[in-house]
Structures are given as C-alpha cells and as structure tokens.
Amino acid sequence: MTSGAILWCLEKIRVAATADDLHHVLRHICEAYQLAHAVFHATDTPAVRAERPLLILTYPAEWVENYTRRDYFKIDPVVAIGRVGFLSLDWSTIDQKTASSAKFFREADEFGVGRHGLTTTVRGPSGERSLFTVTSNANAAQWTRQRDACIHEFQIIANHFHQRAMISTGLRGGDGPLPLSKREKQCIELLAKGFLPKQIAALLDLSESAIRLYLCSARRKLQASTTSQAIAIALSLELITA
C-alpha cells in the first residue's frame, strides 16, 4: 500500500492492449494490494448497445457461473447502487436485511468472493459507466485501515482502468478528444505529477488563473467531467507522462 504500488499498477494498465491483458492487470492489482479479488464491470456504453458490454474479473469460475445462471445482475445490490451512485461504496453500508440481499451476500461469501468490498463508480467522457470493485478477506479492523489508506489510490486505478478498457476494447464512440495545446499539456502533466496550480504557475511563469484556464480547457478537450478523469484520459492516450 505504498505509492510504488499504484505506479506499478498504472503502468500495467497503460500497456494493456486487450481484454485478456486487462484480466492479468486485475491480478497484478490484487497482488500489489493483497486483495482477494478485483472486478471491472462496464454497465453502460452508448457506443455499443448491449445488456452487459464488458465484464473482467478474478472471481472463482463457480461463482461467475452461479451468478450468471441465476441472473444476479438484476438483484445484485452493489450493481444497483453503483449505477446511480457517485462515491465509492463500502459493502458494509449496504442494507443486507432483505431476504434477497442477505441470500446474495451469503452465497457470495460461500463462494469466496471476499468478506469486504469497495466499489467505485466511473463515468466516462462519452457517457459510458462502469463499476470497479476490490474485495478483501482481511478482518474488519485490517480492512478498515486498508480502505482508509488506499481508497484514493483505488479511485485513481478505477479511472485509469476504465479509460484503457474503453479504448482497448473499442467500446468508446464519438470523434475522440481534441488535440491539446503545448501549455495545456504542460499544465495537466505537471498536475498529474503532483504539482498544485500555484506551483505550476511559478514553474511556467504564468498567473494561477491562467493555469486554471488551461486546465479547464484541457478537461473540456478531453471530454472529461473532472480533472482527475482528464489526467487518466491523457495518460491512457499517451499525451502526457506521469
């Protein structure tokens, strides 16, 4: 759970060219963060009209077969909440008192899915949506510490994974991002490296307001809803380096 772990994972994501490569990336993420499993579930892709456009996971084959056969996509509370949510969802906050929800989580535990889980919702620039989930078999105290320490890194990984998955599998439609100017590239690259707008302004000998305008313009050109998403897109398209 160090900064080295996320850099290693982001590099694995960057060079992934196929869905199979991305499956291996999920295993690398589990290894780096000592997780039980990881899942990427594209729930909505406007460019490709399909009920379940893309599902990449490390779950046991028996659970996947059981989940699919029983069509748990329709009752999975994680999917239901994730589709409309914006924040990362810790499974412990989900109401498991209903019969269907209790049965679902009981079966998931029996199949070794993981005692704890965290699901991050990602919204892409072309209207696509996905859920990125990590699970753990640590005890409650250990999981709480890991979740609190790594939630930001998991969110970054989720955004990068989403961008690479959409591009490498052809699920993103539209004309694509507009080219960035030299200043826009400089600003977003320095931001990706951890510099604050005020620091970037000093480095480039520009006003802080000018830096924010360049970042806003870059975000708009990259069709991103947030600056973090813009960085993920720029990195996935190899427009900048971090």
Buried (B, 14 or more C-beta within 10 A) or exposed (E): EEEEBBEBBBEBBBEBEEBEBBBBBBBBBBEBBEBBBBBBBBBBBBBBEEEEBBBBBBBEEEBBEBBEEEEBBEBBBBBBBBEEBEEBBBBBEBEBEEEEBEEBBEBBEEBBBBBBBBBBBBBBBBBBBBBBBBBBBBEEEEBBEBBEEBBEBBBBBBBBBBBBBBBBBEBBBEEEBEEBEEBBBBBBBBBBEEBEBEBBBEEBEBEBEBBBBBBBBBBEBBBBEEBBBBBBBBBBBEBBEB
